[in-house]
């Protein structure tokens, strides 16, 4: 599958197809405790992404922790005083804990679940 001197990367679609093929093959094994329906896997994964980490909120502040949660779930965040939407978890701004306050959230097509809403209770979202 790999040629000398070249690097191949799987696209998101390829990864999904690969997961689907693997899960179908594993479903043939009757001893597996989980369902063959991949919706259960994605529901479990979304629940993991939405889990509230109160220690993280304490360590980095409520707005930073809420931003990390929102971006991890596929949402976008805009901070007070900025026009640009933050979309990349790996490029979250750094600085004093109280410097970046969430002003707006775009959660279109995100995997946000109600179990993650505790992030919002501790954050002071500006209007």
Residue pairs with C-beta under 8 A, 6 or more apart in sequence:
1 8
2 8
10 18
19 38
20 38
23 36
23 38
23 41
24 36
26 32
26 36
27 36
34 40
34 41
46 73
46 111
46 113
47 113
47 115
49 69
49 72
49 73
49 111
49 116
50 69
50 73
50 111
50 112
50 113
50 115
50 116
51 115
51 116
52 69
52 115
52 116
52 118
52 119
53 65
56 65
56 68
57 65
57 119
57 122
60 68
60 97
61 97
61 98
62 119
62 122
62 123
62 124
63 97
63 98
63 100
63 101
63 102
63 123
63 124
64 92
64 97
64 100
65 119
65 122
65 123
66 102
66 119
66 120
66 122
66 123
67 77
67 86
67 92
67 100
67 102
68 89
68 92
69 116
69 119
70 76
70 77
70 105
70 107
70 110
70 112
70 119
71 77
71 86
71 87
71 88
71 89
71 92
72 89
73 107
73 110
73 111
73 112
73 116
74 109
74 110
74 111
75 105
75 106
75 107
75 108
75 110
75 112
76 85
76 86
76 87
76 105
76 106
76 107
77 85
77 86
77 102
77 104
77 105
77 106
78 84
78 85
78 86
78 102
78 103
78 104
78 105
78 106
79 86
79 93
79 100
79 101
79 102
79 103
80 100
80 101
80 102
80 103
80 126
81 103
82 103
85 106
86 92
86 93
93 99
93 100
101 124
101 125
101 126
102 123
102 125
102 126
103 125
103 126
105 125
